[in-house]
Amino acid sequence: MADSSSLKTTPLTDWHRAHGARMVPFAGFEMPVQYRGVLAEHEAVRSRVGIFDITHMGEIAVTGPQAGAWLDGLVTNRVAVVAPGKVVYTAMCRPDGGVLDDMLIYRLGDEDWLVVCNASNHEKIAAWLVEHRPAQGVELEDLSDGIALIAVQGPDSPALMGRVGVLSDRTADMAALDFYTALTCDGPGGRWVVSRTGYTGEHGYEIYLPFADAVAVWEELIAEGKDLGVEPIGLGARDTLRFEVGYCLYGHELAEDISPLEAGIGWAVKLKKDAFTGRDALLAQKAAGIPRRLVGLALDERGIARPGAPVLHGDEQVGAVTSGTFSPSLKVALALALVRAPVDESDLSVEVRGKRLACHVVPFPFLPARTKGDPRAERNLPA
């Protein structure tokens, strides 16, 4: 457990503490893991609307005439071809195909890009970009220490977003905001970016805004959403929500020793595009046969399969759990596991606290995403 005095805070940390959040260390930050409880907060997002402080995420501005082409050579998906206002989910790989991070890349203007990376990988990705930046045509600026990030998620999120004062004159634009698109606007403290990407499988939005604007907007969302049953949501429910719809979590389904093809995000790997870092290794892996694959498991006996739990076929270990929990929506214990491919799906079990629990393979996402057009809900599509 990290010393709280060494942890970073967000503009909303004092608010979280004052409103009873249970605070925990996470990726170098002091973050709220829950308020009322994971199950209640999970249900609030699935049925109404919840707001998340995810300011711990990393934001790096990439600008210049060569920015798009350069980014295209660093990531697995196509980014240079997208129009301003579009957002792309992608992976950034090492030369051997291992994943440095999965991330969102926003094209905000012709030469204006924003790389949004996971908090745990922020320093690594920032250093990787600096190391590989060309001599000219690309400028980098790490904005992470000045940008707050608030996510608004749930079926009632459109109604709540329509009550945010700064966005009141952008009602039509907000209504037209498709999945994986973004708009910019002027806020009191500077530029805001509003997007629809989500990490819950529900309709939702993200607001990137200056630190100075964060508390006022957070409190406005709470006040304006009272009749909608809005609640602040911690990282605990964020994880169960993403798990049910099968979204990868870095350090679990993705890592430097796991390729994006093994993790089932082949749809975000464009092997037919021009060279990108890791392409040759991924082509070779695909040609030889992808050695592992991510599968969904349902436990047939009482228990929870936590990350790292061995997956057994008979007496032989064939893989390990990457994420596992009791699904609040489906009321069953489920897991994601990285297993040897191919594997006989009969006589499978997971080892939990020295005891083998029978399980069977089930399709995932376990719960279909309710956001139309979400590519992350499609598994193992051809690269």
Secondary structure, DSSP 8 states (H G I E B T S, - for coil): ---GGGSB--TTHHHHHHTT-EEEEETTEEEEEESS-HHHHHHHHHHS-EEEE-TTSEEEEEESTTHHHHHHTTBSS--TTS-TTEEEEEEEE-TTS-EEEEEEEEEEETTEEEEEE-GGGHHHHHHHHHHH--SSS-EEEE-TTTEEEEEEESTTHHHHHTT-GGGGGGHHHHHT--TTBEEEEEETTEEEEEE---SSSSSEEEEEEEHHHHHHHHHHHHHHTGGGT-EEE-HHHHHHHHHHTT---BTTTBBTTB-TTTTT-GGG--TTSS--TTHHHHHHHHHH--SEEEEEEEESSSS---TT-EEEETTEEEEEEEEEEEETTTTEEEEEEEEESS---SSEEEEETTEEEEEEEE-SSSS--SSTT-GGGS-S---
